[in-house]
Amino acid sequence: MSCILFQIRTFRMAAIALTMLALLFAGTARPAQAQTYTPLYDFGAVDSSQTSPQGQLALGRDGNFYGTLMGNGHSEIYQITPDGAETLLWADDSPSETQCLTGLTLGSDGLLYGTCNYWGGNNYETGGSGIVFKYDPSQGQNGFAVLYSFPTCNSGHAASIFPNPLTLGTDGNFYGSTSGNTFCPDPKGTVFKVTPTGALTTLHVFLGASSNDGDTPSGPLTLGVDGNFYGTTQLGGNIGQNGGAVFKITPKGKITLLYSFVNTYEPLAGVTQGLDGKFYGTTSENGTYSNGTIFQLTTAGKIAYLHNFNYAVDDVAYPFNPLTLGTDGNLYGPSNCFSWGCGPESLYKITTKGVYADLYNGFTNPEGACPDWSPTGCGLSSPMALHPNGTFYGTTQQGGDNGQPIGRGVFYSFSAGLKPFVSLQFPLAEIGTTLGILGQGFTTATAVEFNGTPASFTVVSGTYLEATVPAGATKGYVTVTESSGSLKSNIEFVPKPETFAKPAITSFLPGSAIAGTAGFTLTVNGTGFVSSSVVDWAGSPRATTFVNANQITAAIEAADIAKAGTFKVTVANPASEGGTSAASNFVVDNPVPTLTSILPTSATHGSAAFTLTATGTNYVSSSVIEWNGKKLTTTYVSGTTLTTTVPAADIKTAGTASVTVVTPAPGGGNSAAQTFTID
């Protein structure tokens, strides 16, 4: 099993094929035949440096497949059409050996993303680690960019961190795992998120069975219809078991072990979600015949073993390849025997009820060897890839009639009688967001419907379009209507209620108001506003008009600004659409007072105290008459009249006095002065 473990860590994952006709073809690209299994292309026939295609195939927006292989000790990226026309796009030209063989993943931007176990000088012999990369096929040899390099670890031993294949999340980021290494930090592996620009976040560090946790994740993660990710660890689980585990992890990193296997089961290939919502996977060992199993697992963690592999009957032992969901609801899987040659390799199908069928086992000879010259190929090396044309495609690591002493591998197709369909980039998305759809014949598309609800869409090419998830969409299949008829999605789509961020206020117009003036229309600028948003003034709702997501208006009444002060303003959305914003302060200022006259205007020095009347405008209850800068006790009569008593001491001596009206903040200010004469 050490060979299996090494193959898994370097992701020599077995591919798919399904039933067979062993004819020998000459040339590079082979014409398709009226048969179930068809070798389409022999690697190395045109470029003898190309060998060992491995890893998951990515279906591009152009309807072609993209994959990874080796060439003279260096990694390469190629494109191949469903007809078998291959183009080498990029070849690593660094001086050190590289290994980028986990395959590729299509991003939301249409570019390709992947991982390398070794990159340049970063390999297990020198204590380096792997990378995450981005590749733009339109740029050819210049399209490769390293996004993230895993830290080098060499604690007295050469050691590497092995990243597994990537899975695209609905947020446009990629999720994956590292398998860990005894001599590296986080030796039992991690789950991570990485953005398309290379910002990596570790979501979970596995601690092993001693901590009721997984150990050594392998295979890709699966995005479930609930928006969470599901995967397997080769070891770990609950205390006392350590036979591996199936786990669920949220995009924020909350992890749950759904099931723990007893010793030696070792699930290696991840899980696949079926049309029934349950998860399906394999264990590489144990079972009735100790040759591995196929299991079914509910989201509640209830397991059922659907099949126990029996090498003598199934021609399969120790499976470590992912299962692929067919449009018929069945699961299809390829499995080569351990060490590439204990017996014939097999392609199989299993129903969700556990009915197993061995579909094809003609990749190797009956004695169990993997002949390099096998025209059908051998050493299955990619997980199953189901094209929207209804046909499976895959690669073998060896074999092929390429004129070389050693077979370089085969690209093949396999027809299981499935009908064409449309492939959704995600099984779920929020209402109002854009969903990528892959298929064929889209240039004549006239309608897209989500379980019967029409959606707006944009045709990007004959094999790719983008649709907006419509309001009112319900769980069900997506259909695309085109001139040749309607195509249905291979899985049901689950619309997520639109999530809204809490609204936020950034500014007001006007920015303030004067107390005692007329009501006005307040413009509120910000983010996250919806048609049902309501402006609250000091805790009370006001009549609100929706302009757009960044602006609303509200009717502020004269009574709201009768007095100066600072008032709390919020925007309230329904709880399901973001809730209530943080409060922002709106200031109502006092007006600046004016003083037009005083009465009387003079008095005889030495006379008694008297009442002074100030006449002007913009007086408020807090306005004060000042005599030579000294505040006098003031009576508010109206917005135009104030009175005060001038003490006898203030007119004891002949001269003049300066009289003003002062209104305090907010706003307010000092009036111009009037002169009072003391005779």
C-alpha positions, 0 to 999 in steps of 0.5 A: 500500500505504500505505492498507493499512498505515494500515487495518491500524494502525487495524484496519479488518480485513476481515470474513467472509461467504461466498456471496450473494443480493443482495436489498434489504430495508427496515427495521432488522432483516431477517428471515433468508432461505433463502439462504447470505448474509443481511444481518441489520442495517443500522447507522445505521437507528435511530441515524444517528450509528452508522457503520463497525463494525470489529474482531473480534467477541466472543461473549459468555456470553449467546450474543450478539456484541459489537463496536465502531464509530464515532459522530460521531467517537467510539467506541461498543460495541454488542451484537447478537444472531444474529438482528440485534437491535442495542443500543448499550451505550456511547458515548464522550462525551469532548471529543476524538476516540477510536478504539477499533476493534480489536474486543473479547475475552471475558475469563475473568470474562465481561467484555469487554476491548479496545484503543484506538489513540487515546483522548481527547486521546491521538491521533497528532496530539497525540503521545498513545498508545492504551489497554487497557480493560475493559467490563462490559455490565451497567453500560451507559454506566458500564461502561467503564474504562481499565486501562492507558495507553501512554506518550505519545511526542513526540520533536519529532513527534506520534506514537502507540503503536498496540496490536493486538487482545488474546488471552486466555491460560489464566492469565486475562491478556491478550496482545497487541502494539504495532505500534511507531512511528519516533518512539516508544520501541521503534519496531519494536513489542513483545509485552506481557501485561496483567492484568485489573486493568491491570498491563502487562509488556513480554515482548519488544521487536522489534529488526528484521532487523538483529538477526534479529528481527521488526519491526512486529507486526500482527493478533492473537496466536493461543494454540496448543495447546502454550500458547504464542502465535503471531503475525506481523510485517509486516517484519523477520526474518532478516538480509537478508530483512526481508519479515516473520516468523512468531514463537512466544512463550512466556507468559514472553517467550521468542521464536522466529522460526519463519519469515522471508519474503523482501522484500515478502511482508508477512504482516499478519493473524497465523496460525490453527492448524488441526486438524492442528496446523499454522498457516495465514495470508496474505501481503499481497504477493508470490507468483506474481501479486504479489497475496499468498498463503495459506501453511501452516507447521509448528511446526518452521518448514517452509512450504508455499504453498497458494495464490497469489492472482490478482486476475483469477481470485480477485477478491482481492488483498493480503489482510490478514484473519485466517483462521477455522477451520471445524468441517470443518477448512477455513480461511475468509477474507474479503478486500476489495481494497486501498483499498476498491475495486479490484474485487469483494471476496471470501469464500473457503475453502481446504482444508489440501491447498490446494484453493481456492474463491471463495465470494462476491464480490458486495459491490461492483459489477463496476467495482470501486467500493464503493457506499454503498447496496449492500444486501449491504454492502461494505468487509468490516470484521471477522474471521470469527466462527463462532457455536456455531450453526454460522453465520458472522457479520461486519460491513461498514464501508459499505453497507446500506439504512438510508435514509441518503445514505451506507451505515453498514455491515451485520451479516450471517450466512453459512451454510456448512452447518456443524453446531452445536458447542460452543466452548471458551474455551481449547484447553488447560487443566490437569487440575482447572481450570475450562474455560468452554464456549459453546454453546446449549441448556445448560439441559438439559445432562446430561453433559460429557465430555472425550474420553469421560471424564466431567466435573463441570460447572455450567450458568451459562446456556443458552449458557454452562457451566463444566466441571472438566477431569477426572483421566484426560482425554486429548487429544480432543473435548469433548462436551456431552449435552443433550435434543436430542442431543450437541454436539462441540467445534470443536477437540480439547482438550489436557489439561495435566498439573496443575502443582504449586507446591513445597510450603511449611511455615508452622507446626508443632503442637506448635511444639517438644518436650521431649527424652526424652519420648514420641513424638507426632503432628506437625501440619504446616501449609502449602501445596501438600500432596498425598495422596502428601506425606511428612514427612521428619525430619532426612532420614528419612521418617516415617509421614504422613497427608494431611489437606488441601492445607494440612495433613498429620500425621506420627508422630514417634518417641521416638527422634527426640527423645531428645536436644535439638537443632534438626532439619530438617523437610521435606515431599516431594511427587513430583517431578511434583507440586512436589518437596520444600519448603524445610526448617523447623527443629523445636526439641527442648528440654532439660527443666527439671531439679529437685533434690529431695535431695543426699547427704551434706547436710553435712560438717566444715570442713577435711575432705577432698574427697568425692562429692556425689550429686544426686537429682531429675528431668529430668537429661540428659547435659549437666546440671551440678551447681553449687556456689555458682554454680560449675560442678563436673565432673559425672557423668551417672548417669541421668535422676534422678541426678548425681554430682560431686566437691566439692573440699576447698577448697570446704569449708575454712571453716564455713558453707553452700553453695548446690547447684543443677543446671543444664541448658543450652539449648535449653530447660533451666534451673536447678533450685531450690537445696538447702543444704549445711551446712559444720560 
